[in-house]
Amino acid sequence: MRLLAGICAAGNSGRMGFDKLSTPPSLHSPDTLLRRAITAAKGHDILVALPPDTHPYFASRRAILRRRDAFVCVEQANDGLSATLKCLAKAAISGGYDGLIVMLADLPFITAAHLDALVALFETFEGTQSVRAMSQSGRDGHPVIFPVSLLPEFDRLTGDHGAQELMAKYGVKRVEMPSEAATWDMDTLEDWRQM
């Protein structure tokens, strides 16, 4: 099955006060959060959702991408995650993909192996069911794979709640990951220090 890995990297990093996606977390870890997400998506077509080119973080995030990494600017990025999901869904539909892998760029410990486990279950259901990563402690997390049949409904999404309502309405199969990687995001300075 052909899946588009959509990496959500259009946010403002508002709670951090700096661009967390393009700043190396330490001298001992020179790779950035955005680079880690792109690396985790290897083997899939990638589309990185960036803020508009007038945004102060656009240039630093764009500089992380390789020449072969496709990107789209989310003009309404300030409307929340829903604007990014709409852009990614349209790209997956127009590209003839069987599904969309939604990846958050601020989950530093997601790996290609995590994606492989999700894809295996998605293919088991022949691309008809959404599939979601779940942490070892039982909390819903990311990535999430959505079947192409569900993507037109992304047009109805609003705000920063993502696709929670769609998953509640249509159901989702969960894959338990052997760690907390699916829910360990970098939202605060304390998260950053712990990384």
Buried (B, 14 or more C-beta within 10 A) or exposed (E): EEBBBBBBBBBEBEEBEEBBBBBEBEEEEEEBBBBBBBEBBEEBBBBBBBBEEEBEBBEBBBEBBEEEBEBBBBBEBEBBBBBBBBBBBBBBBEBEBBBBBBBBBBBBBBBEEBBEBBBEBBBEEEBEBBBBBBBEEEEBBBBBBBBBEBBEBBEEBEEEEBBEEBBEEBEBBBBEBEBEBBBBBBEEEEBBEEB
